[in-house]
Amino acid sequence: MTYPLLNRLRVIESSAFIAAPLAGLTLAQFGADVIRVDMIGGGIDYARMPRMPHPAGKGRSLYWTALNKGKRSIAIDLRQAEGREIVQALATAPGPEAGIFLTNVGTPWLAHDVLADRRADVVTCTIQGNGDGSTAVDYTVNCATGYPSITGGGSAQNPVNHVLPAWDIACAYQAAFAVVAAVDRRRRTGEGAQLQLALSDVAFTTLSHLGVLTEAEVLQQERPSLGNHLYGAFGRDFATADGGRVMVAAISAGQWKALVTCCGVSDDIRGIERRLGLDFTDEAQRFEGRDAIARLIEPWFAARTQAAAEAELERHRVCWGRYSSVRELLQNDGRVGADNPVFERMTTPGVGRHLAAGTPIRVAALTREATEPAALLGTHTDEVLHGVLGLDGAAIGRLHDAGIVAGPERDPSVAA
C-alpha cells in the first residue's frame, strides 16, 4: 500500500541488489513515480534467488520482484550511445518534481557532473560500498563491525554472520530520506545536490549512534558474546514442554515486575539478590545476575506447553515473542496478513497472487492506495518515452527496431 505524499516526484533509478532498490521502493511507497532503468533482458540481480520454478530454469526472481514493486520499468540497451543518451535525458528531464537520479552503479556517463551539465539543479544520490569508491557489500562491511564476534556465541576465532542485510536496509532508508531532504532544499534555494552514501559509513556511524564505538574507545572494552542473552538488562529465550521456544525481555522496571509476577518467583528473586549482593530493580544488575535469573525461570517454561506459557505471559503483560519459521509466521501470526493494513494481496506477473507489504508507516486521515506489482521488464518503455521525453510513435518505433529499447518482456508464467 502506498500514500500519495510524494505523488508529483519523479525518480529515475538505475540499481542492483538491495540498498538502492529498497531506497527507490521506499520513495515509491510514499507515492513517488520511480522509473527503474534496466538493461534489456535484466541486470546482474534480475534472476537472483529465490526464484519461481520454471521449465527453462529461469523463473522470476521473488527477490527482485519484491524490491521493485510500485515502480515503472523501461528496458534499454545501455551499451549503445543512444541508449545512454535516453537515460541521461530521463534523469535530467525538466520540471520542478523531476531531475532526480538514484543509483548504486558507478557509471561515468551517469556521474553527477555529467548530469549537472544538462540540468544544473539535478539531485543525484549514489550509494557506494566504501567512501573512497572501493567495492564493499553488506557482508564484507558487517565483518568489520565486531558484531560477528558477539553474535550467537561467536568469537574472534569463530565469527557468526547474521543473515539479515542490516546495513543495506539502514542505507536504503538513509538514502530515501536524503533524497527527500535534497528536493526540499532545491524547492527553497533552486540548488541541486550530489548525495553520496557509503555502506560502510552507514554501518560505522550506526556503531557510534549506539554507543559501541565510544564503549571501545573510552572504556577500552569489547562487548561479550552472550548467546541469546540480551545485553544490558535481562532477556533470553526459553524452551517449553512441547518443544516450543519463547523470547522474553525485561528491560524496563514494569517489564521486569511483570515477568517475576507471571513466573511466581518473587521470593526466590529476593533470595538471589541477597546471595549475590545485587538489586534487580536496576537493569544493569539484572544483566549481571542473568544466569542465576535464567536458571530460576527455566523450570517455569519447561513445565508448560507453549500455548499455556504464552497465555500466562500475555495475561501478565510480559514482553515476549514466539520463535517461528517464516511459514509459521504467515500461518499463525495475526500481525502478518489481511488484518494488518500494511499488507495487501497482489498478483505479480510470473509469480501469481501473494501477500505483499506496503510502507509500515501509518498516516492518520490518509487512505492507502494499492501498490502495483513489479512490472515485467520494459512494461512502461513506450509510456515513459512518450510521457517524459515527448517522443512520438515513429521515434519510439525506430528505437525498438534498432534494439535500443525493448518491452514489455514476455510473462514467463504464460506458455509461448
C-alpha positions as CSV (number, residue, x, y, z in Angstrom):
1,M,0.0,0.0,0.0
2,T,1.2,3.5,-0.8
3,Y,0.5,7.0,0.4
4,P,0.1,9.9,-2.1
5,L,2.6,12.1,-0.3
6,L,5.3,12.4,-3.0
7,N,3.0,11.8,-5.9
8,R,4.5,14.6,-8.0
9,L,8.0,13.5,-7.6
10,R,9.7,11.6,-10.4
11,V,12.9,9.5,-9.6
12,I,15.0,7.7,-12.2
13,E,16.6,4.6,-10.7
14,S,19.5,2.5,-12.1
15,S,20.4,0.0,-9.5
16,A,21.1,-3.6,-8.4
17,F,21.0,-5.7,-5.2
18,I,19.3,-4.2,-2.0
19,A,20.2,-0.8,-0.8
20,A,19.4,1.3,-3.9
21,P,16.3,-0.7,-5.0
22,L,15.0,-0.5,-1.4
23,A,15.5,3.2,-1.3
24,G,13.6,3.5,-4.6
25,L,10.8,1.3,-3.2
26,T,10.6,3.4,-0.1
27,L,10.1,6.5,-2.2
28,A,7.5,4.7,-4.4
29,Q,5.6,3.7,-1.3
30,F,5.1,7.3,-0.5
31,G,3.8,8.0,-3.9
32,A,6.9,9.0,-6.0
33,D,6.9,7.9,-9.6
34,V,10.0,5.8,-9.6
35,I,11.1,4.7,-13.1
36,R,13.5,1.8,-13.0
37,V,16.0,1.6,-15.9
38,D,17.3,-1.9,-16.7
39,M,19.3,-3.5,-19.4
40,I,17.2,-5.4,-22.0
41,G,17.0,-8.9,-20.5
42,G,17.7,-7.7,-17.0
43,G,20.7,-6.7,-14.9
44,I,23.0,-8.6,-12.7
45,D,20.4,-9.3,-10.0
46,Y,17.4,-9.8,-12.2
47,A,17.4,-13.6,-11.7
48,R,18.7,-13.7,-8.1
49,M,17.4,-16.4,-5.8
50,P,14.8,-17.2,-4.6
51,R,13.1,-17.8,-8.0
52,M,9.8,-19.2,-9.2
53,P,10.2,-22.7,-10.7
54,H,10.2,-22.7,-14.5
55,P,10.8,-25.4,-17.1
56,A,13.7,-23.3,-18.6
57,G,15.2,-22.8,-15.2
58,K,14.8,-19.0,-15.3
59,G,11.6,-18.3,-13.3
60,R,11.0,-14.8,-12.0
61,S,13.1,-13.7,-9.0
62,L,11.0,-13.3,-5.9
63,Y,13.9,-11.2,-4.5
64,W,13.8,-8.8,-7.5
65,T,10.0,-8.5,-7.8
66,A,9.7,-7.8,-4.0
67,L,12.2,-4.9,-4.2
68,N,10.8,-3.4,-7.4
69,K,7.0,-3.3,-6.9
70,G,5.3,0.0,-7.4
71,K,7.9,1.2,-10.0
72,R,7.6,1.7,-13.7
73,S,10.0,-0.2,-15.9
74,I,11.9,0.8,-19.0
75,A,14.3,-1.6,-20.8
76,I,17.3,0.0,-22.7
77,D,20.5,-1.3,-24.3
78,L,22.9,0.7,-22.1
79,R,25.8,-0.4,-24.2
80,Q,24.7,1.8,-27.1
81,A,25.4,5.6,-27.1
82,E,21.8,6.4,-28.0
83,G,20.5,4.2,-25.1
84,R,22.8,6.1,-22.7
85,E,21.5,9.4,-24.1
86,I,17.9,8.3,-23.3
87,V,18.8,7.6,-19.6
88,Q,20.6,10.9,-19.3
89,A,17.6,12.7,-20.8
90,L,15.3,10.9,-18.4
91,A,17.4,11.8,-15.3
92,T,17.6,15.4,-16.3
93,A,14.1,15.9,-17.7
94,P,12.6,19.3,-17.0
95,G,10.0,20.1,-14.3
96,P,10.2,21.1,-10.6
97,E,9.5,17.5,-9.4
98,A,11.9,15.8,-11.9
99,G,15.6,15.7,-12.2
100,I,16.3,13.1,-9.5
101,F,18.6,10.2,-10.0
102,L,19.2,7.2,-7.7
103,T,21.9,4.6,-8.3
104,N,24.5,2.3,-6.8
105,V,26.1,1.6,-10.2
106,G,29.3,3.6,-10.6
107,T,28.8,4.6,-14.3
108,P,30.9,7.5,-15.5
109,W,28.3,8.7,-18.1
110,L,25.8,9.0,-15.2
111,A,28.1,10.8,-12.9
112,H,26.7,13.9,-11.1
113,D,28.9,16.4,-13.1
114,V,27.8,14.9,-16.4
115,L,24.1,15.2,-15.5
116,A,24.6,18.6,-13.9
117,D,25.9,19.8,-17.3
118,R,22.4,19.0,-18.7
119,R,20.4,20.2,-15.7
120,A,22.2,22.4,-13.1
121,D,19.8,21.6,-10.3
122,V,19.8,17.9,-10.7
123,V,19.7,15.8,-7.5
124,T,21.7,12.6,-7.6
125,C,22.1,10.0,-4.9
126,T,24.9,7.4,-5.3
127,I,25.2,4.5,-2.9
128,Q,28.8,3.2,-2.7
129,G,30.5,0.3,-0.9
130,N,33.2,2.4,0.8
131,G,33.5,6.2,0.9
132,D,36.6,6.0,-1.3
133,G,34.6,4.3,-4.0
134,S,36.1,0.8,-3.5
135,T,33.8,-2.2,-3.5
136,A,32.0,-3.5,-0.4
137,V,28.8,-5.3,0.3
138,D,26.8,-5.8,3.4
139,Y,28.6,-9.0,4.4
140,T,32.1,-7.5,3.9
141,V,31.2,-4.5,5.9
142,N,29.5,-6.4,8.7
143,C,32.6,-8.5,9.4
144,A,34.4,-5.3,10.4
145,T,31.7,-4.1,12.9
146,G,32.6,-6.5,15.6
147,Y,29.1,-8.0,15.7
148,P,30.0,-11.4,14.2
149,S,32.3,-12.0,17.2
150,I,29.4,-11.5,19.7
151,T,26.5,-12.9,17.7
152,G,25.1,-16.3,18.7
153,G,28.0,-17.3,20.8
154,G,30.5,-16.2,18.2
155,S,34.1,-15.3,18.9
156,A,37.1,-13.7,17.0
157,Q,38.2,-17.2,16.0
158,N,34.6,-18.4,15.2
159,P,32.6,-15.4,14.0
160,V,28.9,-15.8,13.4
161,N,27.4,-13.8,10.5
162,H,23.8,-12.7,10.9
163,V,21.7,-13.3,7.7
164,L,19.8,-10.0,7.8
165,P,21.4,-7.4,5.4
166,A,21.1,-4.8,8.1
167,W,23.5,-2.2,6.7
168,D,21.8,-2.4,3.2
169,I,18.5,-1.8,4.9
170,A,19.7,1.1,7.0
171,C,21.5,2.6,4.0
172,A,18.3,2.4,1.9
173,Y,16.3,4.4,4.4
174,Q,19.0,7.0,4.8
175,A,19.2,7.4,1.0
176,A,15.5,7.8,0.6
177,F,15.4,10.4,3.4
178,A,18.4,12.2,1.9
179,V,16.7,12.5,-1.5
180,V,13.6,14.0,0.0
181,A,15.7,16.4,2.1
182,A,17.6,17.5,-1.0
183,V,14.5,18.0,-3.0
184,D,13.0,20.1,-0.2
185,R,16.2,22.2,-0.3
186,R,16.0,22.6,-4.1
187,R,12.5,23.9,-3.8
188,R,13.7,26.6,-1.4
189,T,17.0,27.5,-2.9
190,G,16.9,26.3,-6.6
191,E,20.1,24.3,-6.0
192,G,20.7,20.7,-6.9
193,A,22.7,18.2,-4.8
194,Q,25.2,15.5,-5.1
195,L,24.4,12.9,-2.4
196,Q,26.9,10.1,-1.8
197,L,26.3,7.4,0.7
198,A,28.7,4.7,1.6
199,L,27.5,1.4,3.0
200,S,30.5,1.2,5.4
201,D,29.8,4.7,6.7
202,V,26.2,3.7,7.5
203,A,27.5,0.7,9.5
204,F,30.2,2.5,11.4
205,T,28.1,5.7,12.1
206,T,25.4,3.3,13.5
207,L,28.0,1.8,15.8
208,S,28.7,5.4,17.0
209,H,25.0,6.2,17.5
210,L,24.5,3.1,19.6
211,G,27.5,3.9,21.8
212,V,29.5,0.9,20.7
213,L,32.5,2.9,19.3
214,T,32.6,5.1,22.5
215,E,32.5,2.0,24.6
216,A,35.5,0.6,22.9
217,E,37.4,3.9,22.8
218,V,36.7,5.3,26.3
219,L,36.0,2.2,28.3
220,Q,38.6,0.1,26.4
221,Q,36.3,-2.9,26.4
222,E,34.6,-5.1,23.9
223,R,31.1,-6.4,24.1
224,P,31.0,-10.0,25.4
225,S,29.5,-12.9,23.4
226,L,26.3,-13.7,25.2
227,G,24.5,-16.3,23.1
228,N,20.8,-15.3,23.2
229,H,21.0,-13.1,26.4
230,L,20.0,-9.5,26.0
231,Y,22.9,-7.1,26.6
232,G,22.5,-4.6,29.4
233,A,19.3,-6.0,31.0
234,F,17.5,-9.3,31.4
235,G,16.2,-11.1,28.4
236,R,16.6,-14.6,27.0
237,D,14.9,-17.5,25.1
238,F,13.3,-20.4,27.0
239,A,12.1,-23.8,25.9
240,T,8.6,-25.0,26.7
241,A,7.5,-28.6,27.5
242,D,6.3,-29.3,23.9
243,G,9.5,-28.1,22.2
244,G,8.4,-24.5,21.6
245,R,10.6,-21.6,22.3
246,V,9.8,-18.1,23.6
247,M,11.8,-14.9,24.0
248,V,11.2,-12.7,26.9
249,A,12.7,-9.2,27.6
250,A,12.6,-7.3,30.9
251,I,14.3,-4.0,30.2
252,S,12.1,-1.6,32.0
253,A,11.0,-1.8,35.6
254,G,7.5,-2.6,34.6
255,Q,8.6,-5.4,32.3
256,W,10.7,-6.9,35.0
257,K,7.9,-6.9,37.6
258,A,5.5,-8.5,35.1
259,L,7.9,-11.3,34.4
260,V,8.6,-12.0,38.0
261,T,4.9,-12.0,38.9
262,C,4.0,-14.2,36.0
263,C,6.5,-16.8,36.9
264,G,5.7,-16.6,40.6
265,V,9.4,-16.3,41.6
266,S,9.3,-13.1,43.8
267,D,10.6,-14.8,46.9
268,D,13.3,-16.7,45.0
269,I,14.4,-13.5,43.3
270,R,14.9,-11.8,46.6
271,G,17.0,-14.7,47.8
272,I,19.2,-14.4,44.7
273,E,19.6,-10.7,45.3
274,R,20.8,-11.3,48.9
275,R,23.1,-14.1,47.9
276,L,24.7,-12.1,45.0
277,G,24.5,-8.7,46.6
278,L,22.6,-7.3,43.7
279,D,19.5,-5.2,43.3
280,F,17.4,-6.4,40.3
281,T,15.3,-3.2,40.2
282,D,18.4,-1.9,38.3
283,E,18.6,-3.3,34.8
284,A,22.4,-3.4,34.8
285,Q,22.4,-5.5,37.9
286,R,19.7,-7.8,36.3
287,F,22.2,-8.2,33.4
288,E,25.0,-9.1,35.9
289,G,22.8,-11.7,37.5
290,R,21.3,-13.0,34.2
291,D,22.5,-16.6,34.6
292,A,21.0,-17.0,38.1
293,I,17.7,-15.4,37.0
294,A,17.6,-17.7,33.9
295,R,18.1,-20.8,35.9
296,L,15.2,-19.8,38.2
297,I,12.8,-19.1,35.3
298,E,13.7,-22.1,33.1
299,P,11.7,-24.6,35.1
300,W,8.5,-22.5,34.8
301,F,8.7,-22.7,31.0
302,A,9.8,-26.3,31.0
303,A,6.7,-27.3,32.9
304,R,4.2,-25.7,30.4
305,T,3.3,-26.1,26.8
306,Q,4.0,-23.2,24.5
307,A,0.3,-22.3,24.4
308,A,-0.1,-22.3,28.2
309,A,3.1,-20.3,28.7
310,E,2.1,-17.7,26.1
311,A,-1.4,-17.4,27.7
312,E,0.2,-16.6,31.1
313,L,2.8,-14.2,29.6
314,E,0.0,-12.4,27.8
315,R,-2.2,-12.3,30.9
316,H,0.5,-10.7,33.0
317,R,1.5,-8.3,30.1
318,V,5.1,-9.7,29.9
319,C,7.1,-8.5,26.9
320,W,7.5,-11.7,24.9
321,G,7.7,-13.2,21.5
322,R,7.4,-16.6,19.8
323,Y,10.1,-18.2,17.8
324,S,8.7,-19.3,14.4
325,S,9.7,-20.1,10.9
326,V,8.5,-17.7,8.1
327,R,5.8,-20.2,7.1
328,E,4.6,-20.4,10.7
329,L,4.6,-16.6,10.8
330,L,2.4,-16.5,7.8
331,Q,0.0,-19.1,9.2
332,N,-0.2,-18.2,12.9
333,D,0.7,-14.6,13.5
334,G,-2.1,-12.1,13.1
335,R,0.4,-9.3,12.6
336,V,1.1,-10.6,9.1
337,G,-1.8,-10.8,6.8
338,A,-5.0,-9.2,5.7
339,D,-5.9,-7.9,9.2
340,N,-2.9,-5.6,9.2
341,P,-3.4,-2.7,6.8
342,V,0.3,-2.5,5.9
343,F,-0.2,-5.7,3.9
344,E,-2.2,-6.4,0.8
345,R,-2.6,-9.2,-1.8
346,M,-1.4,-8.6,-5.3
347,T,-0.9,-10.5,-8.5
348,T,2.7,-10.3,-9.8
349,P,3.3,-11.5,-13.4
350,G,5.4,-14.6,-13.3
351,V,4.7,-15.1,-9.6
352,G,1.0,-15.2,-9.1
353,R,-1.2,-14.0,-6.2
354,H,0.7,-13.4,-2.9
355,L,0.9,-11.3,0.2
356,A,2.9,-8.1,-0.2
357,A,3.9,-5.3,2.2
358,G,3.5,-1.6,1.7
359,T,5.1,1.0,3.8
360,P,5.0,0.3,7.6
361,I,4.2,4.0,8.3
362,R,0.6,4.6,9.2
363,V,-0.7,8.1,8.3
364,A,-3.8,9.2,10.0
365,A,-6.6,10.6,7.8
366,L,-4.9,9.4,4.6
367,T,-6.1,6.4,2.6
368,R,-3.6,3.9,1.4
369,E,-3.6,3.2,-2.3
370,A,-3.0,-0.2,-3.8
371,T,0.6,-1.0,-4.9
372,E,1.3,-2.0,-8.4
373,P,3.3,-5.3,-8.6
374,A,6.8,-5.4,-10.0
375,A,6.5,-4.9,-13.7
376,L,7.9,-7.1,-16.4
377,L,11.0,-5.5,-17.9
378,G,10.0,-2.8,-20.4
379,T,6.4,-2.7,-19.5
380,H,6.4,1.1,-19.4
381,T,9.1,1.7,-22.1
382,D,6.8,3.4,-24.6
383,E,4.8,5.2,-22.0
384,V,7.9,6.7,-20.4
385,L,9.5,7.7,-23.7
386,H,6.3,9.4,-24.8
387,G,5.2,10.9,-21.5
388,V,8.6,12.1,-20.1
389,L,10.6,12.7,-23.3
390,G,7.8,13.5,-25.6
391,L,8.8,11.1,-28.3
392,D,6.2,10.2,-30.9
393,G,5.2,6.8,-32.2
394,A,7.6,6.9,-35.1
395,A,10.6,7.8,-33.0
396,I,9.7,5.1,-30.4
397,G,9.3,2.5,-33.2
398,R,12.7,3.3,-34.6
399,L,14.3,2.8,-31.2
400,H,12.6,-0.6,-30.9
401,D,13.7,-1.6,-34.5
402,A,17.3,-0.6,-33.7
403,G,17.3,-2.7,-30.5
404,I,18.0,0.4,-28.3
405,V,14.8,-0.1,-26.2
406,A,12.6,-3.1,-25.6
407,G,9.4,-4.2,-23.9
408,P,7.3,-5.4,-22.5
409,E,9.1,-8.7,-21.7
410,R,7.0,-11.8,-22.0
411,D,5.4,-13.2,-18.8
412,P,7.5,-16.3,-18.1
413,S,4.4,-18.0,-16.5
414,V,2.4,-17.8,-19.7
415,A,3.1,-20.6,-22.3
416,A,4.6,-19.4,-25.5
